[in-house]
């Protein structure tokens, strides 16, 4: 549950790839969870409700075993159902204020794309963190709006942890941390790598010699 962890967090925010085979998904994630990413987001745009519920429950169990908070993409009700730490909401996933009123114990994250005003509104509505991006061309969302690094510092002035997402690689990660990112959200940069565990370690190293002024728990 949310009370088992404390903000602010800093590090790699790992997102799951679309994977229909729950056993295969867990097998891919197990060595990565052992490396303790700051957060894991369950994201499967191709899954129907039954598969999403099955996978979210299975991931919550593995996340608890590794003390990694689980965040459910798009669906705060499912996050509550499985006992996840939080939910991440995009522009078509319902209002932050409504989710906050009905799920006061969840961490709530908001996609803010390239829009600082959207971030201000999300914070005012009760968001626990705000996410900007894409910062680089993204294989996951090739048509995503592009954000500039100045948004990271501007977002941090709102008093919430700031997430950078979109086309992030080990080569460009440290620059985003220096620009103000508290968390780096990655999918393909880890799961498409020849050795996903090595890739995750490389992303984690981006935080070793940079400082945004926050610390992990």
C-alpha positions in Angstrom: 0.0 0.0 0.0 1.0 3.6 -0.4 1.9 4.0 3.3 4.7 1.4 2.9 6.7 4.0 0.9 7.5 7.6 1.2 8.1 10.4 -1.4 10.1 11.8 -2.8 11.6 9.0 -4.9 14.4 9.4 -7.3 15.6 6.9 -10.0 14.3 4.7 -12.8 10.6 4.5 -13.3 10.3 1.2 -15.2 7.2 0.6 -17.4 6.2 -2.8 -18.6 6.0 -3.7 -22.2 2.8 -5.1 -23.8 2.9 -8.8 -23.1 0.0 -11.2 -23.4 1.7 -14.1 -21.5 1.7 -13.3 -17.8 4.3 -15.9 -17.0 6.7 -14.5 -19.6 6.1 -11.0 -18.3 7.0 -12.0 -14.8 10.0 -13.9 -16.0 11.3 -10.8 -17.9 10.6 -8.6 -14.9 12.1 -10.7 -12.1 15.8 -9.9 -12.6 14.9 -6.2 -13.1 12.8 -6.0 -9.9 15.8 -7.5 -8.0 17.7 -4.3 -9.1 15.1 -2.2 -7.3 13.9 0.4 -9.8 12.3 3.3 -8.0 8.8 2.5 -9.4 7.3 -0.1 -11.7 4.3 0.9 -13.8 2.0 -1.8 -15.2 1.1 -0.7 -18.7 -0.5 -3.0 -21.3 -2.4 -1.1 -23.9 -3.3 -4.4 -25.8 -4.8 -6.2 -22.9 -8.5 -6.6 -22.1 -9.9 -6.1 -18.6 -9.5 -9.7 -17.4 -5.9 -10.0 -18.5 -5.1 -6.6 -17.0 -6.5 -7.6 -13.7 -4.6 -10.9 -13.8 -1.3 -9.3 -14.6 -1.7 -6.4 -12.2 -2.3 -8.8 -9.3 0.7 -11.0 -10.3 2.9 -7.9 -10.6 1.7 -6.5 -7.3 2.8 -9.8 -5.6 6.3 -9.6 -7.1 6.6 -5.9 -6.4 5.8 -6.5 -2.8 8.4 -9.2 -2.6 11.1 -6.8 -3.9 9.8 -3.7 -2.1 9.2 -1.9 -5.3 6.0 0.3 -5.5 3.6 -0.6 -8.3 1.7 2.0 -10.3 -1.1 1.0 -12.6 -1.5 2.9 -15.9 -4.8 4.4 -16.9 -7.0 2.8 -14.1 -7.0 3.9 -10.5 -9.9 1.5 -9.8 -7.7 -1.5 -10.8 -4.9 0.0 -8.7 -7.1 0.0 -5.7 -8.4 -3.5 -6.4 -4.9 -5.1 -6.4 -3.4 -3.0 -3.6 -1.0 -1.1 -5.8 0.8 2.0 -4.5 -0.6 4.3 -7.2 -2.1 5.0 -10.6 -1.0 7.0 -13.5 -3.6 9.0 -15.5 -3.3 10.5 -19.0 -5.6 13.1 -20.6 -8.3 10.5 -21.4 -8.2 8.5 -18.2 -10.5 10.7 -16.0 -9.9 13.7 -13.8 -7.2 13.7 -11.1 -9.6 15.5 -8.7 -12.2 12.7 -9.1 -9.6 10.0 -8.6 -8.2 11.8 -5.6 -11.6 12.1 -4.0 -12.4 8.4 -4.4 -8.9 7.0 -3.8 -7.3 9.2 -1.2 -4.6 6.6 -0.3 -3.2 6.2 -3.9 -0.3 8.0 -5.3 -1.6 9.7 -8.4 0.6 10.6 -11.4 -0.4 12.8 -14.3 0.8 12.9 -17.9 1.4 16.6 -18.7 3.1 16.1 -22.1 4.6 19.5 -23.1 2.1 21.6 -21.1 3.1 23.4 -17.9 -0.4 24.7 -17.3 -1.7 21.1 -17.4 0.9 20.3 -14.7 -0.2 23.2 -12.5 -3.8 22.0 -12.8 -2.8 18.4 -12.0 -0.9 19.5 -8.9 -3.9 21.7 -7.8 -6.2 18.7 -8.2 -4.0 16.4 -6.0 -1.4 14.8 -8.3 1.6 13.3 -6.4 3.9 13.6 -9.4 3.9 15.1 -12.9 5.3 13.6 -16.1 6.6 15.5 -19.1 7.6 14.2 -22.5 8.4 12.9 -25.0 11.8 14.4 -24.8 13.2 12.3 -27.7 11.7 10.3 -30.5 9.9 7.4 -29.0 9.3 3.9 -30.5 6.4 3.4 -28.1 4.7 6.6 -29.0 6.1 7.9 -32.3 3.6 10.7 -32.6 3.9 11.9 -29.0 4.2 15.6 -28.4 7.7 16.8 -27.8 8.8 18.5 -24.6 11.8 20.6 -23.9 14.2 20.2 -20.9 13.2 23.6 -19.5 9.9 22.0 -18.5 11.6 19.8 -15.9 12.9 22.7 -13.8 9.6 24.6 -14.3 7.7 21.6 -13.2 9.9 21.1 -10.1 8.9 24.6 -9.0 5.4 23.2 -8.5 6.7 21.1 -5.6 6.1 17.6 -6.9 8.5 15.0 -8.2 9.0 15.3 -12.0 9.1 12.4 -14.4 10.8 12.5 -17.8 9.6 10.1 -20.5 10.0 9.4 -24.2 12.9 8.0 -26.1 15.2 8.0 -23.1 18.5 6.0 -23.4 21.5 5.5 -21.2 23.3 8.0 -23.4 20.8 10.9 -22.9 19.6 10.0 -19.4 22.1 12.0 -17.3 21.3 15.2 -19.2 17.6 14.9 -18.2 18.5 14.3 -14.6 20.8 17.4 -14.6 17.9 19.3 -16.2 15.7 18.4 -13.3 14.1 15.0 -13.7 13.6 13.1 -10.5 12.5 10.0 -12.3 13.2 8.6 -15.8 10.4 6.6 -17.3 11.7 3.9 -19.6 10.3 0.9 -21.6 12.2 0.2 -24.8 15.4 1.5 -23.4 15.4 -1.5 -21.0 13.3 -4.2 -22.6 14.6 -3.8 -26.1 18.2 -3.9 -25.0 20.3 -7.1 -25.6 20.7 -7.3 -21.8 17.8 -5.6 -20.0 19.5 -5.8 -16.6 22.6 -4.2 -17.8 20.5 -1.5 -19.4 18.7 -0.8 -16.2 22.0 -0.5 -14.3 23.1 2.0 -16.9 20.0 4.1 -16.3 20.5 3.9 -12.6 24.1 5.2 -13.0 22.7 8.3 -14.5 21.7 9.3 -11.0 25.0 8.7 -9.4 26.8 11.9 -10.3 23.9 14.2 -10.8 21.7 15.9 -8.4 18.2 17.4 -8.7 18.0 18.3 -5.0 15.8 15.3 -4.0 16.7 11.9 -2.5 15.2 8.5 -2.7 13.6 7.0 0.4 
